[in-house]
Amino acid sequence: MKPVMQVKKAISALDDARVERLLDGHDAGGAGRGAARALMLEAERIARERGRSLLTLDTGTDDGAGPLYEKLGFVRAGVIPDYALKPHGSLQGTIIYWKRIGAAPESTQR
């Protein structure tokens, strides 16, 4: 399976970006080869290049990539229970993560 990555500008702030999808071929025998780590480092590089200073993402509680994100410096913000569908139709929670990748912008409020 070819690695897939989407980095989108979030609508909540001017300086953040959201990693929407990261598929590294885990189910096709791609686990342990560093593809997910390399994709995340590239997502950070792209986000910085585009002037973003905060990344957000989420992953499943049952079979997600939480340990990888934590190794890469993401902070666990919380869990939403019964939020995401598994491939076979049952629900699992999702863990929300964030990571500061640049200086926070100065407040524009007056």
GIUR-V411228 format. One record per backbone hydrogen bond with DSSP energy under -1.0 kcal/mol. NH is the residue of the N-H (numbers start at 1). CO is the residue of the C=O. E is the energy in kcal/mol with one decimal. If there is no record, write none. Layout:
nh=<NH;NH>
co=<CO;CO>
e=<E;E>
This chain:
nh=<4;6;8;10;17;18;19;20;23;28;29;30;33;38;39;40;41;42;43;44;45;46;47;48;49;50;51;52;53;54;55;56;57;59;61;69;70;71;72;73;74;75;77;78;80;83;84;86;89;92;94;95;96;97;98;99;101;102>
co=<23;21;18;16;54;8;56;6;4;25;26;25;30;34;35;36;37;38;39;40;41;42;43;44;45;46;48;47;15;15;99;17;97;95;93;65;66;67;68;70;69;98;96;96;94;92;92;90;86;84;80;59;78;57;75;55;53;53>
e=<-2.0;-1.4;-2.6;-1.4;-2.8;-3.2;-2.4;-1.5;-1.7;-1.3;-1.3;-2.7;-1.2;-2.4;-2.4;-2.3;-2.4;-2.0;-2.4;-2.3;-2.1;-2.7;-2.6;-2.6;-2.5;-1.7;-2.1;-2.9;-3.6;-1.3;-2.9;-1.7;-2.0;-1.7;-2.3;-2.3;-2.6;-2.0;-1.6;-1.4;-2.6;-3.5;-3.1;-1.1;-2.8;-1.3;-2.6;-3.3;-2.3;-2.4;-2.3;-3.4;-2.8;-3.1;-1.8;-2.3;-2.5;-1.3>
